[in-house]
Amino acid sequence: MESNEYDAIVVGSGISGGWAAKELCEKGLKTLVLERGRDVQHLKDYPTMTASPWEMPHHNQIPKADKLQNPVVNRCYAYKEDTAHFFVKDSEHPYVQEKPFDWVRGYQLGGKSLIWARQTQRWSKYDFEGPGRDGFAVDWPIQYEDVAPWYSHVERFVGISGSYEGLDTLPDGEFLKAWEMNCVENELKDRVNAHYKDRKFIIGRCAHLTSPKDEHLAQGRGQCMARNQCYRGCPFGAYFSSNSSTLPCAAKTGNLTVRPDSVVHSVIWDEEKGKATGVRVIDRITKEEREFFAKVIFLNAAALNTNLILLNSKSRRFPNGLGNDSGILGKYIAFHNYRGTIAANYEGFEDKYYFGRRPTAIMMPNFRNVKKQEMEFLRGYMTFYSAGRAGFGHAATDGFGADFKAANSEPGPWGVYMMIQAETIPKLSNQVSLSPDQTDPWGVPLLQIDVSYDDNDEKILQDFFEQGEEMLKVGGCTNIRKSDSKQAPGLDIHEMGGVRMGRDPETSLLNGFNQMHLAPNVFVTDGACMTSTGTQNPSITYMALTARAVDYAVKELKKGTIS
Ligand SMILES: Cc1cc2nc3c(=O)[nH]c(=O)nc-3n(C[C@H](O)[C@H](O)[C@H](O)COP(=O)(O)OP(=O)(O)OC[C@H]3O[C@@H](n4cnc5c(N)ncnc54)[C@H](O)[C@@H]3O)c2cc1C
């Protein structure tokens, strides 16, 4: 008989859920991971990991019928024939767009950890201080020092490649060998870094094993081969995913039970006991209903789905969703503004080549409003760039015979590509709610998403265009072309908030340990917990907050303050 009682339940098996499971299991708790999607086993279930384009029916292109049926996911750059099986199709999981919002999801064991781009930067003290100092959202209940040891804890396990720079705007971590810049990237970096006192381009930091340590080899993972086909699942386990790293480690303890195809409908609130006791699950395939119980519950369904589960967890005590006396559950959603890109040419270095497909870019930590408010807009942005030669095979558009072949065996001119990753301000008006009349095939209300850009986002974008152009000129680029994709929020895939952390139950849902103020044995450690967005790629922060919250939860369980 399958047990329905555990010490801990984790909802979702992606980046944050995998971490919750590993830490809970390693601390001795019998842990049930409930995952709505299918099972995906490392290596066995990566069908395209070594496929060549000519081995795929459409040579790695998406057929037109799919594009018409699934316009949202088709706007994601990583959605191709070789990765399509790891992405949610719009047609199968609809939601309500009150305003355009591209919601990109991965419903399977491992979640989006299989398909993320693996860029990982720590937040700085300026990011945690931001809302309190600049008077937006609500003050963070924690600061950089609270999270720093947990960043180290997760970085050592994950394996992060990066360079030591000593920047207070982007603290160093526990790094493996850094990736190298090519000659044009180096030239641009040297010129820009010498020109500006407040700006520094550095090599990107990412979750790739460039020089694996014993700890990584013991996980069964190996060195990154710079194939850059990561989104298919890596045959070497060289990038971090739940499937290759956290879940196998959790399983080794003997404390893990994973239940795929388990759609969590809501958290159960026991009116008599006055506490959350478990979760209701609908079987994805049979639609049968089940209940599972535990002393502690971690919600890690990814930011918006965690909002959905909590909003749907209605009881006599909490008619508007679990812990939602304040009415702010689902509100103050924010994301990253990715609209701006700049392309340019670089003349020279035609006799220089480079090797491999490096899985990261060059990055510049935010330099706007860092230590005080000084611009016409709030907060700032991170800048990324990379340089490369136009690909082989693009040198000649037509021709025949030996000349054609020769023209195609030389790389083309150097080009530079720059992009923005800007903070957005969490606002009351950016929110999600439950549809009053539409449900999905599992009886769960559809999520209504009402999120948009504002004037602050436009001003940041203009500043990026001005500063980006100037930096590219300083760096020696020519033919600079700016572009505003005008893409909808969501396509950044960094949606955050709705169940934010804070000090006061009137203005926040979670305390400084990601624990619900009004349901103390429920923890939220995915992007839903974020009070503000920073300018960094967010997932490493979710991992650190998760490990920290588990440590706290287990101590509190032992003390008996939660049960
Ligand atoms: C193309 C792409 C590039 C990205 N690049 C980066 C990057 O470079 N750096 C970075 O930091 N982040 C990046 N991200 C974002 C990153 O993937 C997410 O921040 C991260 O996966 C969030 O972790 P999570 O655990 O919250 O959610 P997920 O990894 O999405 O996992 C959530 C899991 O919960 C499951 N679930 C959902 N609802 C339910 C339910 N009701 N019941 C049971 N299970 C449920 C889902 O099926 C899923 O498995 C990228 C994402 C994509 C798609």
The ligand as a Tripos MOL2 file, in Angstrom:
@<TRIPOS>MOLECULE
LIG
   53    58     1     0     0
SMALL
NO_CHARGES

@<TRIPOS>ATOM
      1 C1         14.9150   28.9050  -21.6510 C.3       1 LIG1
      2 C2         15.1030   29.2750  -20.2010 C.ar      1 LIG1
      3 C3         16.2650   29.9350  -19.8020 C.ar      1 LIG1
      4 C4         16.4490   30.2770  -18.4560 C.ar      1 LIG1
      5 N1         17.6490   30.8020  -18.0690 N.ar      1 LIG1
      6 C5         17.9040   31.0240  -16.7680 C.ar      1 LIG1
      7 C6         19.2020   31.4280  -16.3350 C.ar      1 LIG1
      8 O1         20.1350   31.5540  -17.1250 O.2       1 LIG1
      9 N2         19.3970   31.6610  -15.0200 N.ar      1 LIG1
     10 C7         18.3920   31.5490  -14.1150 C.ar      1 LIG1
     11 O2         18.6290   31.8160  -12.9320 O.2       1 LIG1
     12 N3         17.1580   31.1360  -14.4840 N.ar      1 LIG1
     13 C8         16.8940   30.8720  -15.7870 C.ar      1 LIG1
     14 N4         15.6580   30.4250  -16.1770 N.ar      1 LIG1
     15 C9         14.5870   30.3670  -15.1720 C.3       1 LIG1
     16 C10        14.6910   29.0970  -14.3390 C.3       1 LIG1
     17 O3         14.4230   27.9930  -15.1290 O.3       1 LIG1
     18 C11        13.6850   29.1930  -13.1990 C.3       1 LIG1
     19 O4         13.9790   30.3260  -12.4180 O.3       1 LIG1
     20 C12        13.7570   27.9710  -12.2890 C.3       1 LIG1
     21 O5         13.5740   26.7810  -12.9940 O.3       1 LIG1
     22 C13        12.7060   28.1080  -11.2140 C.3       1 LIG1
     23 O6         12.7870   27.0050  -10.3610 O.3       1 LIG1
     24 P1         11.4680   26.4670   -9.6870 P.3       1 LIG1
     25 O7         11.8230   25.3100   -8.8630 O.co2     1 LIG1
     26 O8         10.7890   27.6160   -9.0570 O.co2     1 LIG1
     27 O9         10.5240   26.0790  -10.9250 O.3       1 LIG1
     28 P2         10.6420   24.9360  -12.0160 P.3       1 LIG1
     29 O10        12.0530   24.5930  -12.2800 O.co2     1 LIG1
     30 O11         9.8160   25.3980  -13.1610 O.co2     1 LIG1
     31 O12         9.9340   23.7000  -11.3270 O.3       1 LIG1
     32 C14         8.5790   23.7490  -10.9330 C.3       1 LIG1
     33 C15         8.0270   22.3350  -10.9580 C.3       1 LIG1
     34 O13         6.7620   22.3310  -10.3270 O.3       1 LIG1
     35 C16         5.8830   21.5010  -11.0660 C.3       1 LIG1
     36 N5          4.4990   21.9260  -10.7730 N.ar      1 LIG1
     37 C17         3.8790   23.0540  -11.1700 C.ar      1 LIG1
     38 N6          2.6220   23.0850  -10.7160 N.ar      1 LIG1
     39 C18         2.4400   21.9450   -9.9920 C.ar      1 LIG1
     40 C19         1.3360   21.3920   -9.2800 C.ar      1 LIG1
     41 N7          0.1700   22.0380   -9.2080 N.pl3     1 LIG1
     42 N8          1.4930   20.1860   -8.6950 N.ar      1 LIG1
     43 C20         2.6780   19.5260   -8.7570 C.ar      1 LIG1
     44 N9          3.7470   20.0050   -9.4340 N.ar      1 LIG1
     45 C21         3.6370   21.2070  -10.0290 C.ar      1 LIG1
     46 C22         6.3010   21.7410  -12.5050 C.3       1 LIG1
     47 O14         5.8570   20.6930  -13.3330 O.3       1 LIG1
     48 C23         7.8100   21.7980  -12.3640 C.3       1 LIG1
     49 O15         8.4040   20.5370  -12.4690 O.3       1 LIG1
     50 C24        15.4250   30.0250  -17.5020 C.ar      1 LIG1
     51 C25        14.2670   29.3560  -17.9140 C.ar      1 LIG1
     52 C26        14.1150   28.9600  -19.2360 C.ar      1 LIG1
     53 C27        12.8890   28.1870  -19.6400 C.3       1 LIG1
@<TRIPOS>BOND
     1     1     2 1
     2     2     3 ar
     3     2    52 ar
     4     3     4 ar
     5     4     5 ar
     6     4    50 ar
     7     5     6 ar
     8     6     7 ar
     9     6    13 1
    10     7     8 2
    11     7     9 ar
    12     9    10 ar
    13    10    11 2
    14    10    12 ar
    15    12    13 ar
    16    13    14 ar
    17    14    15 1
    18    14    50 ar
    19    15    16 1
    20    16    17 1
    21    16    18 1
    22    18    19 1
    23    18    20 1
    24    20    21 1
    25    20    22 1
    26    22    23 1
    27    23    24 1
    28    24    25 2
    29    24    26 1
    30    24    27 1
    31    27    28 1
    32    28    29 2
    33    28    30 1
    34    28    31 1
    35    31    32 1
    36    32    33 1
    37    33    34 1
    38    33    48 1
    39    34    35 1
    40    35    36 1
    41    35    46 1
    42    36    37 ar
    43    36    45 ar
    44    37    38 ar
    45    38    39 ar
    46    39    40 ar
    47    39    45 ar
    48    40    41 1
    49    40    42 ar
    50    42    43 ar
    51    43    44 ar
    52    44    45 ar
    53    46    47 1
    54    46    48 1
    55    48    49 1
    56    50    51 ar
    57    51    52 ar
    58    52    53 1
@<TRIPOS>SUBSTRUCTURE
     1 LIG1         1 GROUP 0 **** ****
